[in-house]
Amino acid sequence: MRVFVTGVDGYIGALLAPYLQARGMRVTGLDTGYYRDGWLYCDERDTPTQPYTINKDLRRITGDDLRGCEAIVHLAELSNDPLAQNNPRVTHQINHLGSAALARTAVQAGIRRFVYTSSCSVYGAGAGEFLDERAPVNPQTAYAECKVLVERDLAALAGSTFAPVILRNATAFGPSPRMRFDIVLNDLCALAWTGGRIAMTSDGSPWRPLVHVADICEAIYLSLIAPESSVGGKIFNVGQNSENYRVRELAELVAAEFPGCAVTAGSSLGDNRSYRVDFTRIARELPGFQCRYTARDGIRQLRALFERIQMGTETYRFRAFTRLRQLEYLQATGQIDAEFYWR
């Protein structure tokens, strides 16, 4: 299978491309290159062969770019919530309109399988109960709103010639060469390693479901090879039920693996996103899927990585490992314009 992967130079994409290649797939990548300044470590297991990659903005993809491809994995959107809130207008241009246009181009090109990486953030502010794919969405940010809109547009295109698969990923964690330290568990581990202290800005009561980045890659791979009758037009929450945590529980898990780390809590005011998610469907209906890693596994992996590469505070705080900081830098230095196009 020849697979077109957007966002191939991102946190997930840097792992997904070699993951698919190792399983016999031919990968063509697309990435605009916002985060190429950031490369945390080298590991031949993660990056054996870099795929052929088109350097292009998502909003400028044409049918010619997709020629010869049999499936699309769409990762390339502005992520995450703080970044989207910083510029909701451009977020909607890229994440909603750009993604919808890609799907329509795929239909015109005769591509049937379209795997879209959505997010459990669409559930927004849940009431504490476990939410499955039938639960009403309640997006709290521009990022989550765009995810809901793209899901709607994909559902409208689904039919006998187009089989989208929507993966609502829990919050990712774990090592990647294109590292992100603006997602909760990775950030907590980096704080513990570099400063020996986790100072939470909230009281730690919000719920978050977590999933290892390698388990996301496996879910994507299985969504590509599964029979169309099993996955076409379906939404899957990606994760496992045991990995729903309050933020303060995550901080305590991290502190237990980083001796001497202190944890302090902040105010309960501010971010109202809190949701627990039910992952029964993916384990039951996506053939062969089962999560392999827990949050504790990821914490131990990150600690071992930080020790191996002797990561310091300067590396942890490097702009390219935080999405909003990197884009602010590219704008401040005149490399991208107000619409996030390269100058």
C-alpha positions in Angstrom: 0.0 0.0 0.0 1.2 3.5 -0.8 0.2 5.9 1.9 0.2 9.7 1.9 1.0 11.0 5.4 0.5 14.6 6.1 2.4 16.1 9.1 5.2 13.6 8.6 7.7 15.7 10.4 5.6 16.1 13.5 5.6 14.4 16.9 3.5 11.5 15.7 4.5 11.6 12.0 8.2 11.2 12.8 7.4 7.8 14.3 4.5 6.8 12.1 6.4 6.9 8.8 9.1 4.4 9.8 6.4 2.4 11.6 4.5 2.0 8.4 7.6 1.4 6.3 8.7 -1.4 8.6 5.4 -3.1 7.8 5.9 -3.0 4.1 4.1 0.2 3.2 5.4 2.9 0.9 5.1 6.3 2.4 4.9 9.7 0.7 5.0 12.5 3.3 3.9 16.1 3.3 4.9 18.7 5.8 5.2 22.5 5.8 8.2 22.3 8.1 7.3 24.6 11.0 8.9 22.3 13.6 12.0 21.0 11.7 14.2 23.0 14.0 13.5 20.5 16.8 15.1 17.1 16.8 15.6 15.7 20.3 17.5 12.4 19.7 18.6 10.0 17.0 17.5 6.4 17.2 17.8 4.1 14.1 14.8 2.1 15.3 12.6 5.2 15.0 14.1 6.7 11.8 15.6 4.0 9.6 14.6 5.6 6.3 13.2 9.1 5.9 10.3 9.0 3.4 10.1 11.1 0.3 8.5 14.3 1.6 6.7 17.1 -0.2 7.5 20.5 1.4 4.1 22.2 1.1 1.3 23.8 3.1 -1.8 21.7 3.7 -3.9 24.4 2.1 -2.1 24.0 -1.2 -2.3 20.3 -1.8 -3.5 19.3 -5.3 -4.6 16.0 -6.9 -1.2 15.8 -8.4 0.4 15.5 -5.0 -1.8 12.4 -4.3 -1.2 10.6 -7.6 -0.5 6.9 -7.1 -1.5 6.9 -3.4 -4.1 4.4 -2.1 -4.7 5.9 1.3 -4.2 9.0 3.3 -3.3 9.5 7.0 -4.0 13.1 8.0 -2.0 14.5 10.9 -1.1 18.0 9.7 -3.1 20.5 11.7 -2.1 23.2 14.1 -1.9 21.6 17.5 -2.8 22.2 20.3 -5.4 24.1 22.3 -3.3 27.1 23.4 -1.9 27.5 19.9 -5.4 27.4 18.4 -6.7 29.9 20.9 -3.9 32.3 20.0 -5.2 32.6 16.5 -8.6 31.0 16.0 -9.1 32.4 12.5 -6.0 30.9 11.0 -6.7 27.7 13.0 -10.0 27.3 11.2 -8.4 28.1 7.9 -5.9 25.3 8.3 -7.5 22.7 10.6 -11.0 22.9 9.3 -11.0 24.2 5.8 -7.7 22.8 4.8 -8.6 19.3 6.1 -12.0 19.4 4.4 -10.4 20.4 1.1 -7.9 17.5 1.4 -10.7 15.1 1.9 -12.6 16.4 -1.2 -9.3 16.2 -3.2 -8.9 12.6 -2.0 -12.4 11.7 -3.2 -11.7 13.3 -6.6 -8.5 11.3 -6.8 -10.3 8.0 -6.1 -8.7 7.4 -2.7 -11.0 5.3 -0.6 -9.3 5.0 2.8 -8.8 8.3 4.8 -7.6 8.0 8.4 -8.2 11.3 10.3 -6.5 11.9 13.6 -9.1 13.7 15.7 -9.0 14.2 19.4 -10.8 13.3 22.6 -10.7 17.0 23.3 -13.9 17.2 21.4 -15.6 16.0 24.6 -14.5 19.2 26.3 -16.1 19.6 29.7 -17.6 16.2 30.6 -19.5 15.6 33.8 -17.1 12.9 35.1 -18.7 9.9 33.6 -17.0 7.8 30.9 -17.8 9.1 27.5 -18.0 6.8 24.5 -18.3 7.7 20.8 -22.0 8.2 21.1 -21.7 10.9 23.7 -22.4 14.5 22.7 -19.4 16.6 21.9 -18.7 19.7 23.9 -15.7 21.5 22.4 -14.1 24.2 24.5 -11.5 25.6 22.2 -11.0 26.5 18.5 -8.8 23.4 18.2 -11.6 21.1 19.4 -14.2 22.9 17.4 -12.3 22.3 14.2 -12.0 18.6 15.0 -15.8 18.4 15.3 -16.3 20.3 12.0 -13.9 18.0 10.1 -15.5 14.9 11.5 -18.9 16.3 10.3 -17.5 17.0 6.8 -15.9 13.5 6.6 -19.2 11.9 7.6 -21.0 13.8 4.8 -18.5 12.5 2.2 -18.6 8.9 3.4 -20.1 6.4 1.0 -19.5 3.6 -1.4 -16.4 5.2 -2.8 -14.9 6.9 0.3 -14.3 5.2 3.7 -13.0 7.7 6.3 -11.9 6.4 9.7 -11.9 8.9 12.5 -9.5 8.3 15.4 -10.2 10.4 18.5 -6.8 10.1 20.2 -6.4 10.6 23.9 -3.7 12.9 25.0 -0.4 11.5 23.5 2.7 10.9 25.5 6.1 9.2 25.1 9.4 9.8 23.3 9.6 11.0 19.7 12.6 12.5 17.8 10.3 15.5 17.0 9.5 15.9 20.7 6.7 17.9 22.2 6.9 19.3 25.7 3.6 21.1 25.5 1.5 18.0 26.3 0.8 17.0 29.8 2.8 13.9 30.7 5.9 14.8 28.6 5.9 18.2 30.2 5.6 16.8 33.8 8.5 14.4 33.2 10.7 17.2 31.7 9.9 19.4 34.7 10.8 16.6 37.1 14.0 15.9 35.3 15.3 19.4 34.8 14.1 21.1 38.0 13.1 18.4 40.5 9.8 20.1 41.0 6.3 20.0 39.4 4.4 23.2 40.1 0.9 22.7 38.7 -0.9 25.8 37.5 -4.3 24.2 38.4 -5.4 22.1 41.4 -4.9 19.0 39.3 -8.5 17.9 39.4 -9.3 17.8 35.7 -9.5 14.4 34.0 -7.4 13.5 31.0 -7.2 10.2 29.1 -3.7 9.3 27.9 -2.3 7.1 25.1 1.3 6.3 24.1 2.4 7.7 20.8 3.4 4.2 19.6 -0.2 2.9 20.3 -1.5 5.8 18.2 0.8 4.6 15.4 -0.6 1.0 15.8 -4.2 2.3 15.6 -3.4 4.2 12.4 -1.7 1.2 10.8 -4.6 -1.2 11.7 -7.1 1.4 10.4 -5.3 1.3 7.1 -5.3 -2.5 6.7 -8.6 -3.4 8.3 -11.5 -4.5 6.1 -13.6 -1.5 5.0 -16.7 -3.1 6.5 -15.0 -3.1 10.0 -13.9 0.5 10.0 -15.3 2.6 7.2 -17.2 5.6 8.4 -16.6 4.8 12.1 -15.3 6.9 15.0 -12.9 5.2 17.5 -11.7 6.7 20.8 -8.0 5.7 20.9 -6.6 4.6 24.3 -7.5 2.2 27.1 -9.9 2.6 30.0 -7.2 2.2 32.7 -5.4 5.3 31.4 -7.9 8.0 32.5 -6.2 10.2 35.2 -6.6 13.3 37.1 -3.7 15.7 36.4 -2.6 15.5 40.0 -2.5 11.7 39.8 -0.1 12.0 36.8 2.1 14.4 38.7 2.3 11.9 41.6 3.2 9.1 39.2 5.9 11.2 37.7 7.3 12.2 41.1 7.4 8.5 42.1 9.7 7.7 39.2 11.9 10.8 39.6 13.3 10.6 43.2 13.4 13.8 45.0 10.8 15.5 42.8 8.3 17.8 44.7 4.7 18.4 43.6 2.7 21.6 44.4 -0.8 22.5 43.2 -2.2 25.8 42.0 -5.7 27.3 41.7 -8.8 25.5 40.5 -9.6 28.5 38.2 -8.9 28.6 34.5 -9.0 25.6 32.2 -12.4 23.9 32.4 -11.5 21.0 30.1 -12.1 17.7 31.9 -13.2 14.4 30.4 -13.0 10.7 31.1 -13.2 8.5 28.0 -14.5 5.0 27.3 -12.3 3.0 24.9 -14.3 -0.2 24.7 -15.2 0.2 21.0 -11.7 0.2 19.6 -10.7 -2.9 21.5 -13.8 -4.6 20.3 -14.1 -3.4 16.7 -10.7 -2.5 15.3 -9.2 -5.9 14.4 -6.0 -6.6 16.3 -5.9 -3.4 18.4 -4.7 -3.4 22.0 -2.7 -0.7 23.8 0.7 -1.9 24.9 1.8 1.0 27.1 0.6 2.7 30.3 1.5 6.1 31.6 3.9 4.6 34.0 5.7 2.9 31.0 6.0 6.2 29.3 7.4 8.0 32.4 10.1 5.3 32.7 10.9 5.6 28.9 11.2 9.4 29.2 13.4 9.2 32.2 15.7 6.7 30.5 15.8 8.9 27.4 16.6 12.1 29.4 19.4 10.3 31.1 20.8 8.9 27.9 20.9 12.2 26.1 21.8 14.2 29.2 18.9 16.6 28.6 19.3 20.0 30.2 16.9 22.8 30.9 18.0 24.7 27.7 16.9 21.7 25.6 13.6 21.3 27.4 12.8 24.9 26.9 13.9 25.1 23.3 11.1 26.8 21.3 10.7 24.0 18.6 9.5 21.5 21.3 6.5 23.8 22.1 4.1 24.5 19.3 3.0 27.9 20.2 6.5 29.2 21.0 7.9 28.0 17.7 5.2 29.7 15.6 5.5 32.9 17.6 9.3 32.8 16.8 8.7 32.2 13.1 6.3 35.2 12.9 8.6 37.4 15.0 11.5 36.7 12.7 9.5 37.3 9.6 9.7 33.7 8.3 5.9 33.2 8.2 3.2 35.8 7.6 0.0 36.5 9.5 -1.7 33.6 7.6 1.1 31.2 8.6 2.4 30.9 5.0 6.1 30.9 4.6 7.4 34.2 3.2 
